[in-house]
Amino acid sequence: MRIQITHLLIALPLLMHAQTEVQNASWAFSTGVAPAFSVTVPMAETKRAEAFFKARLKVISAEVVQKKEVVATGTRLPEVSSDTLRVLVKAERARRAEETTVYLAFKLGGAFIGPDGEQRQVEGCRSWVYRTTVMLKKELAQEALDAGTKRLKDLENAHAMLVREKDRAQGSIEKTSDRIVKDEREKSTVEGERTAMETRVQAKQSEVNTAPTEANAKELQAMLKEQEKLKRKAEGLGRDIEGGRKKVEDLQADIRKNLEEQEAKAREIDAQKKVVQELTTKLAGVN
């Protein structure tokens, strides 16, 4: 089981600076209490720790099974003995603890290797446990670095998206402003035409009142329709202008908010860069 990366990031200083130390111990395996070697791994879940040791044992063993504990048979560890061994592995973690303790028992012939055993065998077992544990810690540290790097990339992408959104908003402001200028010019022209038309309508109305004919009555009706058309066009342009101004105001507000978000995101990026650098340094220092 993969550990929670968030928890690992928080506890990484403990993981990195804790010197891997293999101690003598005893543990009650399913077959009984046996002398063992114990080692602690900060932030590693028990299943993750057992799975890692199991995978390493599979490479050097004839068979590896797991029920109540991991059991490897026909295990070859030349630094311990030219004969094959039987290896038992069990990981335990106390409730609310931030570290897992792994217990490993090595059985050679009919006896378990304990602290009073042959020096070569004891040191060989201790060396293998140490190397394997360091490999596990490095794997955990690499996952933390990968997660930190991904987080940095996500922040940089989010910042780039904000920049693009700001640029799009700025471009929209420019286009809308240009449209407003054109609409204002057109509205001015239409208003001028309306004023001229109003004068013509008044004159034609006087003509109709003074000397009504079918022809001048039709001309008056046509002028009135044109006058109404110009009025609606001027009103429409006025609404477009006001709508454009409101859009510009909204976009300007969006840009102000966007710039604030960019600044905040930039601070997050700077902080995350330091985290990634720290993770990189600490990965190199796992021991």
DAKASUL-V699465 format. One line per field, one symbol per residue. ss: DSSP state (@ for helix, = for strand, . for the rest). psi: psi as a letter, one per 40 degrees, with the letter a starting at -180 (. if undefined). burial: # if it has 24 or more other ideal C-beta (glycine too) atoms within 12 Angstrom, else .. Layout:
# DAKASUL-V699465
ss: ???
psi: ???
burial: ???
This chain:
# DAKASUL-V699465
ss: ....@@@@@@@@@@@@@.....=======..===========...@@@@@@@@@@@@@@@..====...======.........========......==========..==......@@@@@@@@@@@@@@@@@@@@@@@@@@@@@@@@@@@@@@@@@@@@@@@@@@@@@@@@@@@@@@@@@@@@@@@@@@@@@@@@@@@@@@@@@@@@...@@@@@@@@@@@@@@@@@@@@@@@@@@@@@@@@@@@@@@@@@@@@@@@@@@@@@@@@@@@@@@@@@@@@@@@...
psi: hhihddddddedddddehhhhhiiaiigideihiiihiiihhehiddddddddddddddeidihihcdihhhifhhgdedieiiihhhhhhihiheieihhhhhhhhhbeiihadeahddddddddddddddddddddddddddddddddddddddddddddddddddddddddddddddddddddddddddddddddddddddddddddghidddddddddddddddddddddddddddddddddddddddddddddddddddddddddddddddddddddddeh.
burial: ..#.#..##.##.###.#.#.####.#.#....#############.#######.##..##..#....####..#.#..##...#########....###########...###..#...##.#######.##############.###.##..#...#..#...#..#...#..#...#..#...#..#...#..#...#..#...............#..#...#..#...#..#..##..#...#..#...#..#...#..#...#..#..##..#..##..#.
